[in-house]
Amino acid sequence: MLAIECRLDGDGELGLYVLVAPHLGATGHDNVATVERYQGRRVLLAEQGPFGLALAAADEHQADAFGRASAGYVGTSDGWQDFARNGAMASQYRNAGPGNVALIGDCRAARLWRSVSAAAPRRRRPWRYRASIQPFDNVLQQQISDWEGWQTRCAERSPPTLDLPDVIREQAVVSSIVLRAHLDKTYPGAMVASLSVPWGYSANERGGYHLVWPRDLVQCAGALLALGAEPRRATRCAT
């Protein structure tokens, strides 16, 4: 699940929009996008093979933040092209695909909105997997508590760093956070080599650092061990 909070201040004529360009199954090909209603909310949906994604939005009162919404083909009828041609969101299509698709939602009525997206195997129907949107502060506090607890457990097991300069200790903490953020959420113990593609994403290719490579997994597991984290899942994944 991914939760995002956005706030727009300033000119009242400006508006918030959300643009989703799904690449489910690590590819932009054969994705299907639809706009549906579920439990009184407008939901932006995408599917590809066994994978699915759902995006809903709520305003500061937890009401549905989406006004209009549309699904289109990238480069032809997506939200970017709509604004480029019309200077506004002029089209509303319910379906697009299979192909390279994108979804757009109009949140202009909400100066502050929170979005929640869930990605999961399609058989779990992700828009039912996460049927309601929690208040953003609740989600944020859960995340903070989880990270603080993890860092406390690491500090109890890692070598003392009190004699190190503050900048070095802070860098060690940041490094541990970066490593943990690379943990695979689908296969416990696996870690992707990097969340980035340094040379850019110029083609629809599956290769890159965003995959799980045994060489990098060994290095990351060793670093987590040195930082006081528990790498057992990584060793189980490797075997």
ZAMARGU-4260 file (C-alpha; in steps of 0.2 Angstrom, whole numbers, plus 5000, padded with zeros to 4 digits):
<rodrens>
0) 5000/5000/5000 | 5006/5018/4996 | 4998/5033/5005 | 5002/5051/4999 | 4995/5067/5006
5) 4995/5083/4995 | 4991/5101/5000 | 4989/5115/4987 | 4990/5133/4993 | 4990/5149/4984
10) 4980/5154/4968 | 4962/5148/4970 | 4961/5144/4951 | 4975/5131/4953 | 4969/5113/4955
15) 4975/5096/4960 | 4976/5081/4948 | 4983/5064/4950 | 4990/5055/4935 | 4994/5036/4936
20) 5004/5028/4923 | 5004/5009/4928 | 5018/4997/4923 | 5011/4982/4931 | 5021/4966/4929
25) 5036/4977/4926 | 5030/4982/4909 | 5020/4996/4901 | 5013/4983/4888 | 4996/4975/4889
30) 4990/4985/4904 | 4971/4989/4906 | 4964/5004/4914 | 4946/5007/4920 | 4937/5020/4931
35) 4924/5012/4942 | 4914/5016/4958 | 4916/5005/4974 | 4907/5008/4990 | 4903/5026/4985
40) 4920/5031/4979 | 4927/5033/4962 | 4942/5022/4960 | 4956/5022/4947 | 4960/5003/4942
45) 4973/4995/4932 | 4977/4977/4928 | 4990/4967/4919 | 4990/4948/4919 | 4989/4942/4937
50) 4993/4959/4944 | 4981/4973/4949 | 4982/4991/4956 | 4968/5002/4964 | 4969/5021/4968
55) 4956/5030/4979 | 4957/5048/4986 | 4949/5056/5001 | 4948/5075/5006 | 4951/5081/5024
60) 4934/5075/5029 | 4937/5057/5022 | 4925/5060/5008 | 4928/5055/4990 | 4940/5068/4983
65) 4939/5063/4965 | 4928/5073/4954 | 4930/5068/4936 | 4942/5054/4930 | 4947/5046/4914
70) 4957/5032/4907 | 4967/5034/4891 | 4982/5028/4880 | 4999/5036/4884 | 5003/5048/4870
75) 4986/5048/4862 | 4971/5051/4875 | 4980/5051/4892 | 4978/5066/4904 | 4995/5074/4898
80) 4988/5074/4880 | 4972/5081/4886 | 4980/5096/4895 | 4992/5099/4880 | 4978/5100/4868
85) 4964/5109/4878 | 4973/5117/4893 | 4961/5107/4904 | 4954/5090/4907 | 4941/5089/4893
90) 4939/5070/4891 | 4932/5057/4902 | 4935/5039/4896 | 4930/5024/4907 | 4941/5011/4899
95) 4958/5010/4890 | 4969/4995/4885 | 4976/4983/4884 | 4991/4994/4880 | 5002/5007/4887
100) 4989/5017/4898 | 4987/5030/4910 | 4973/5036/4922 | 4969/5054/4928 | 4958/5060/4942
105) 4952/5078/4946 | 4954/5083/4964 | 4951/5102/4962 | 4937/5102/4974 | 4949/5097/4988
110) 4963/5109/4993 | 4970/5094/5004 | 4968/5076/4998 | 4975/5060/5003 | 4977/5045/4991
115) 4979/5027/4995 | 4984/5014/4982 | 4985/4996/4984 | 4994/4984/4972 | 4992/4965/4973
120) 4989/4949/4963 | 4973/4952/4953 | 4964/4937/4961 | 4963/4947/4977 | 4954/4961/4969
125) 4965/4975/4976 | 4950/4988/4977 | 4942/4975/4989 | 4958/4971/4998 | 4958/4989/5004
130) 4940/4994/5005 | 4941/5009/5016 | 4954/5024/5017 | 4961/5026/5034 | 4964/5044/5041
135) 4982/5049/5034 | 4988/5053/5052 | 4984/5035/5057 | 4994/5028/5043 | 5008/5040/5046
140) 5009/5036/5065 | 5009/5017/5061 | 5024/5019/5049 | 5033/5030/5062 | 5031/5018/5076
145) 5036/5003/5065 | 5052/5012/5059 | 5056/5018/5077 | 5054/5000/5084 | 5065/4993/5070
150) 5079/5006/5073 | 5078/5002/5092 | 5080/4984/5089 | 5095/4987/5078 | 5103/4999/5090
155) 5102/4985/5104 | 5111/4972/5093 | 5124/4983/5083 | 5141/4989/5089 | 5141/5005/5099
160) 5143/5021/5089 | 5144/5034/5102 | 5162/5037/5099 | 5159/5041/5081 | 5156/5059/5074
165) 5138/5064/5073 | 5138/5065/5054 | 5145/5047/5053 | 5132/5040/5065 | 5118/5049/5056
170) 5124/5042/5039 | 5124/5024/5047 | 5105/5027/5052 | 5101/5033/5034 | 5110/5019/5026
175) 5100/5006/5037 | 5084/5015/5031 | 5089/5014/5013 | 5093/4996/5014 | 5077/4991/5023
180) 5067/5001/5010 | 5074/4989/4997 | 5066/4974/5005 | 5054/4965/4993 | 5036/4965/4999
185) 5031/4950/4989 | 5045/4938/4993 | 5051/4940/5011 | 5069/4940/5012 | 5073/4946/4994
190) 5080/4963/4991 | 5081/4973/4975 | 5098/4980/4971 | 5092/4997/4969 | 5075/5007/4967
195) 5083/5017/4953 | 5088/5014/4935 | 5104/5025/4934 | 5105/5025/4915 | 5087/5030/4913
200) 5071/5020/4907 | 5072/5023/4889 | 5064/5006/4884 | 5052/4994/4890 | 5065/4983/4898
205) 5065/4971/4913 | 5084/4971/4916 | 5091/4984/4928 | 5095/4986/4947 | 5077/4985/4952
210) 5078/4966/4952 | 5085/4954/4964 | 5103/4949/4961 | 5112/4936/4972 | 5128/4946/4972
215) 5119/4962/4978 | 5108/4952/4990 | 5123/4945/4999 | 5131/4962/5001 | 5114/4970/5007
220) 5112/4955/5020 | 5129/4957/5026 | 5127/4976/5029 | 5110/4973/5038 | 5119/4961/5049
225) 5133/4974/5053 | 5119/4987/5057 | 5111/4975/5069 | 5096/4970/5058 | 5090/4952/5057
230) 5095/4945/5040 | 5088/4928/5042 | 5074/4930/5029 | 5088/4935/5017 | 5097/4919/5020
235) 5082/4908/5018 | 5078/4917/5002 | 5095/4913/4996 | 5094/4895/5000
</rodrens>
